[in-house]
Amino acid sequence: MGKDASAVAQPFRKSTAREYFESIVIAVILALFIRTFVVQAFKIPTGSMEENLLIGDHLLVNKFVFGPSATAVERGVLPVGTLKRRDVVVFKYPEEPDRDFIKRVIGLPGETVELRTKKVYINGAPLDEPYVHFLQQPRSANSEFNEVTSFDVRERYGPVTVPPNQYFVMGDNRDNSQDSRYWGFLPRELVKGKALVIYWSYEAGREDYQEEGAGATIKGLVSVFAHFFTRTRWDRMLHQIH
């Protein structure tokens, strides 16, 4: 009888190592899911979106609404929103899909886009753009120095009609932006998400983001460690992007 009592099965207990391993696996899966479908960090390496987004701004990008869905199941489960004019979006650069760009949606599918003396016209009507920034102010349309035959796409462009399922995007810094005026329309499937909020902003120059490799990474970390409090733009923290 005592032998039978000692044979009673003891409750199963996982080893500490196994519990740690399972926790790490679950955390990694959740992190990958969030990064793939929900939100992703992005930093501004150039001045193409000044003065709204500055070099050194670190953003959170909402991929849950605009992120591409590869399968019918994803499209059925995940909400896929409609891109609207003035949305600031992160996307794969069409000519180099390994690079991410950030621009503002200007022209929608089926619309006619034109630039006249740096002013955007949609279907012949001027577009109100309070966010736009110029390094050189536009010349008057009646100026004697304004050549109608100018080939500078910063001054004149189009008219062009945006194809179905594609978009015309531009940087807010119109005189310093590589956008649809230079490489064409943005296919919808290359859009990764909508810029949501600035979670941190660190004062830096473009050259700080042009260097690559382990040495550049270490140099950047040392700079942040040494100047975190003095170079952090505290007034831009948690700034919502419009």
N, C-alpha and C positions, 0 to 999 in steps of 0.2 A: 504493500500500500504506500509506504514511504517512497519506494522507488518510483511509483507512478506519479506521485506528487512532484518529485524532483524533475520529472520529464515534461512537465507543463511548459509549453512554448513561451519563451520570453518575448516581449514586444521588440519588434525590429527597430534598431537604431542606426542611422547613417553615421558614417565616420565624419569627423570634422573636416577632413580634406575633401570628401565628396560633397558636403554641404557648401563649402567655399567654391568648389568647381561649378556646381549647379547654379549658384548665385551669379558667378561671373558670366556663365553662358547666357543666362536670362538677361542680365544687364547688357551684354553685347547685342543680343537679338533686339531688345527694345531700342538701343541706341541706333542700330542700323535701320530699324523701321522708321524711327523718328526722322533720321537724317534723309532717308529715301523718300518718305511720303509726307512728312509734316513740316519740319523746319530745318534750315541749314544756315550756317554762318557764312558770311561773305565780307570781304574787305575791299575798300576802294583804293586802287593802285594809281589812278590817273585823275586829272582834273576835268574830265569830259562832262561831269555832272555838276560842276561848280555853278553857282554858289550854294546849291541845295545840298549836295553831298561833297564832302571834302576828302582829299587824300588822307588816309589814316582812319576814316570812319569804318567801324565794324558793324555790320548789319545782321539782322535776322531776316531770312527770306521765307515767306510762307509758301511752301510747296503743296500744301493740302488742297488748295483751290485751283491753281493754274498748272501744277506739275503734270507732265505727260503721262498717260496711261497706256501701257503697252498691250494689254489684253482686254477682252470684253468683260471679264470678271472685274478687273480693276475699274473699268469705266462704269460698271454697274454699282460697285460698292463705294468708290471714292467720288466725292463731288468734283466736277470739272466745271469751273466757272467760265464766264465769258470775259475776255479781255476788253477793257473799256479805254477810250481815249484818256490820256494823261496818266494812266497806270505806269508806275516805275517797275520794270521787270528785269529779272536776271535770266540770261539765256545762253545757250551754246553759240559761240561765234560761228556763223555758217561756213566761213572759209577755213577755220581751224576749230573743229568741234571740241577739242581738248581744253580750249580756253573759254572762260566765262566772261560775258560782257553785261553791263547794266545800262539801260537806256529808258527813255520814256516813249510810250505808245502815242503816235501822232495820227497816223492814217489807218483806217479800218478797211477790211475787205470791201471792194467795190467802189471805194471813194477815190476821187481825183485829188492829188496832192501837188502843190506848186509853191515855189519860193520866189518872191519878188522883193528885191532890196532887203533880203533877210527876213521878210515877213511871210509866215506860212498861210496859205489859202487852202481851204478844204471845200471842194466842189464850187470853187469860185468865191467863197466867202472867207474873210479874214478870221483867223483863229486867235482868240484871246489867250495869251500866254504870260501870266504874271511871274512865272518861275524862270523865264529865259534870261540868259546872261551873255553879253557880248564883250569881247576884248576890244573891238572897235565898233562904235555905234553905227547903225545903218545910215547910209546916205539918203537924203531926200529923193523921192521918186522924180522930182523935177530938177534935180541937180545937174549942172552941165557936165559934171565929172562922172555921172552915172551912165555907163555905156550899156545900151540895150543888148549888145552882142557879147557881153561878158560871159566867159566860160567858167568863172569861179563859182562852184556849187555852194559856197558859203553865201553868195549874193543872189544867185539865180539858179533855179532847178525846176525841171519839169515843164509842163504838167505830165504826171504819170498816173496811171490807174492801178490801184492795189489789187493784185490777183486774189481769187478766193482762198480762204484759209491761210492768208499771209498778212503781214502788217508792215507799216512804215514807221520806223523808230528813229529817234534823234536824241542826242545828248542835250542837256540844258545849256551847256557852254557851247554855243553854236559855232564859234570860231575855232574851237579846239576839241572836236569830237569826230571820231571815225564811226560813222553810222550809215543809215540806209542811203544817204546821198552818195556814198562811195562804194558800198558793196551790195546794194540792192535790198530786196524785201526780206523780212524775217518770217520763215515758216513757223506755223503754230506749234509743230511738234518739237521745236528746239527751245521753247520757253520752259524754264525750270521753276519759276515762281515769282511772286510779287514781293518787292522790298517792303518790309513791315516796320521795323524800328531800328534805331541806332542804339546798340547796347553798350558801346564803348567807342570813344574817339581819341586817337593819339596823334599828336602833331608830328608829321613826318613829311619827307620830300619824296618825289616820284622815284628818285634813285634808290631809295631804301627798299623799294619793292621790285626793282628791276634785277637786282642781284639774285642768283639762285645757288643752291647747294648747301651743304652742311655748314660751311663757314659763314654764309650770309645769314642762316638761321640763328647760329650762335651769336653773331654780331647783333642781330635784332633783339634777341632776348636780353643781352647785356645792356643794350640801350634802354629797353623798357624797364629793366630792373633799376637802372641808375636814374632814370628821369620820369618814372611813372607819375609822380605827384605833380611835377612841374610841366610836363608835356601833355598830360591828359586834359582834354577839352571837357571840363565838367559840365558846362552849360549845354552840351550836346547829348549828354547821357539820357537814354530813354526817349529821345526825340522821335516822334512818329513821322514817317515819310509820306509826303503827299506829292 
